[in-house]
Amino acid sequence: MHDRTRALMARGNAFLGSDYAILGGAMSWVSERHLVSAISNAGGFGVIACGAMTPALLDAEIAATRALTGGGSGRPFGVNLITMHPALFELIGVCAAHGVGHVVLAGGIPPKGSIEALKDAGARVICIPPTLALARKYLRSGADALVIEGSEAGGHIGPVSTSVLAQEFLPALGREALIFVAGGIGRGEAIASYLEMGAAGVQLGTRFACAAESIAHPAFKRAFFRASAREAVASVQVDPRLPVIPVRALRNKGTEEFTAKQIEVARLLDAGAVDMAAAQLEIEHFWAGALRRAVIDGDVENGSLMAGQSVGMVTREEPVATIIATLIAECETALAGRLAA
Ligand SMILES: Cc1cc2nc3c(=O)[nH]c(=O)nc-3n(C[C@H](O)[C@H](O)[C@H](O)COP(=O)(O)O)c2cc1C
């Protein structure tokens, strides 16, 4: 069963300790103990989103996830830390205290000493490079694997599509480095293609956000089931001085509020009331709050419905195990078809 897929995923599985080299991309508010453990228990690799957590909350979340994944020698899972989090080094300390095996450093260039601190604690470090030059730099600095994430993805995005990133990174680095491809993957046929191009595995977020085990509010899930790819739009930057990272989300009133928020923050910048770093943090707080409103409170009008373009392939609530089984079956059928041709 699924022999070709397993063979192509072997490197990724050996690195993650999983049955399938499928990372559940960390999603703030969504990727907590229930979804993360469900992904890991189904043979994938769940990742806790620490974006909006304090060290104490992360501590509790890791302990709870470990309990749900069979304890110390149970199924593996990882933690996603945002590099601009003010308490980054404390959060690294929490991961170290729990012996977390894999940490994803997301959201910008990892600050000096962060990769080293994680490696000293015995963790494997996964970075998300936006360019090939930075990928090489991260690998030289000790990163053990990379995620390349294209602009089709949900949440904060870069400017380049997954298909172009895959062509830039996989032929150049795919043999010597472990590269997981993310952004816009909704079906196993796409997984097959990236594995054949040299990926060690893949990372999916949107496809898992509405799983039965996801704590996302029923209204949030309904919005996903109804949406098509073209409704998952990237936010617009209104002031060229304020370098806001674009966010892909379903279009709603919250999208307009973000435009208003940017104007408000730009005015504060003009008045000298905040500096650039504070302005950017203000924007990030806006997103964290808006996403919480949609995911937890179910306010799908004003909250942020972060979603990738693969949202059109999310049509009903299914258990994670069913989603993974479907992806693997599609991948295997695609690979088998190539051999038969
Ligand atoms: C609702 C939502 C929240 C997200 N939050 C985060 C986050 O906190 N940290 C992060 O590194 N990526 C975040 N992402 C990106 C995912 O980890 C993943 O890379 C992405 O969803 C993959 O693309 P896809 O949505 O097309 O599957 C988020 C994505 C979504 C849809």
The ligand as an ORCA input file, in Angstrom:
! r2SCAN-3c Opt
* xyz 0 1
  C      -5.717     30.525      9.622
  C      -4.234     30.444      9.358
  C      -3.344     30.867     10.347
  C      -1.962     30.763     10.148
  N      -1.106     31.122     11.143
  C       0.237     30.916     10.992
  C       1.136     31.162     12.071
  O       0.734     31.553     13.163
  N       2.463     30.927     11.863
  C       2.944     30.464     10.658
  O       4.168     30.266     10.519
  N       2.111     30.221      9.620
  C       0.780     30.412      9.764
  N      -0.077     30.086      8.739
  C       0.489     29.431      7.525
  C       0.455     27.886      7.678
  O       1.348     27.446      8.660
  C       0.810     27.155      6.380
  O       2.147     27.393      6.009
  C      -0.071     27.551      5.222
  O      -1.416     27.484      5.631
  C       0.164     26.612      4.040
  O      -0.560     26.999      2.917
  P      -2.086     26.542      2.646
  O      -2.922     27.366      3.547
  O      -2.265     26.878      1.218
  O      -2.160     25.070      2.938
  C      -1.461     30.228      8.914
  C      -2.376     29.825      7.922
  C      -3.737     29.919      8.126
  C      -4.678     29.451      7.047
*
